[in-house]
Structures are given as structure tokens and as C-alpha cells.
Amino acid sequence: MKEILQHDKDTVKQVRQKEVKKQEKFVGKIKPIKGLTLYKMSLETGIISKVEFEEAMASYDSKKVPKKVKYEQDHIYIQALNNKNAKRKFTKISLELISKNQNND
């Protein structure tokens, strides 16, 4: 039994973990329209929800600090007046995506 344990120790190799640099990639920009709310829809599940924003850093001067959206992959983002309006817009977009995919096949 001791020979097997020693043999296992000999075959163990040292593996270095490579550091992965987390980079922010610019995806796009949405100009906020006064009175509208930003919604997102998951392409996998079809669930519609309001977008969460990252906390903005406080500044010492009175300039407005732009909000950053917590971007999630496989989501579509759109501005709408309310949830009902957002559903209507997302169904229109999803039907266009489906028709484009059928035309490409």
C-alpha cells in the first residue's frame, strides 16, 4: 500500500494557474429618454425585468455621473414606458430575430 501512495506522489505535476485579466468591453450606448425605464429580456427564458445599475462613484463637483448597466450576456435591452409596453416591444424584436434566422437557414 505504501508503494502505491509513493507512486501517486511521483506522478503529481505542478500546474500553474494563469491569471485571467477581466476586461470591460464596450457593447453599446443607450441614450436615456426622460420618463422611460430600461428593461431587459433573457433570450433563453423570455423573462422580462427592470435593469439593475452599478453604483456610481461619488464626485465632489456637481456634475452628473453616468450610470453603468450591469450587462448580462444573452439579454436584449430596450427602453419602455411600462412592463406591458416592454413585452410588446420584445415580442416584436424576437419575431424579427426568428424570421432572420429562418431566412439564413
N, C-alpha and C positions, 0 to 999 in steps of 0.2 A: 504494500500500500504506500509506503514511503517513496518508493521509486516512481510511482505514478505521479505523486504530488510534486516531486522534484522535476520530473519531465514536463509537467504543466508550467512550472515556473520558468523553465528554459525556453519554452516556446512563446512566452508572453513578449509582445513587442511594444515598444513605447510609441504612442501615437500623439502627435502634436495637434492641437486644435487650432485651426486657422481663424483669426479674428475676422468677423464679418462686419464691415462698415455699414451702418444704417444711413441711407441717403434719402433725402426727400426729393421726390420727382414732381415737377410741375405738371399737373394734369390739365388744368384749365382754370378759367376765371369766370365767375358769375357775378354780374353787376346787380346788387340788391335793389329791388323795386320796393318803394315805400308801401306798406300795407300788406305785402305778400310774405308768406312763410316758405322756408326751404324744406322740401320733403325728399325722401329717398325711398327707392323700391328695390328690393332684393330680386335679382333675376332668377335665382334658384327657387325661392319660396313664394315670391309675389307679395310679400308683406310690405305695407306702406307705413312709414313712421316719420316723425319730425327729425331733422338733422341735429346732432349734437356738435357744439363748437368747442374748440380748445380754449383754455383760459388764456386771455391776452395779458401780456406783460404790462404792468402799470408804467405810465410815463409821468415825468414831473411837469411837463408842459401840457397845455390844454388841447393838444392835437388829438384827433380821433385815431385810435389804434384799430387797424383792420382785423376782423375776426377770421380765424382759420377753421375750416371744416375738418372734422375727424373723418378723413377719406377711408372708405372701405371698398375693397375690390368687389366686382360683380354686383354693383349697385348703380342705379340711374338716379341722377339728381335733377330736380325741377322745382320752380317756384310756383306756388298756387295760393289762392285766397283761403281755401279751407280744405279739409280732408276729402270731401265729395268731389271738388274740382280737381284735386290731385289724382284721384282714382280715374277720372275721365281722361286726363292728360296722359297718364301712364298707360291706359288701355290703348289709346291712340298710338303711342310710341311703340308699344310691344307688338301691335298688329303690323306696323310698318317694318319692324325688325324681322318678324316672321315671314312677311311677304318677300323681303330682300333675300332671306336665307333660302326660300323656296325657288326664287329666280336664279340664284347662284348654283343650285344643285342641278 
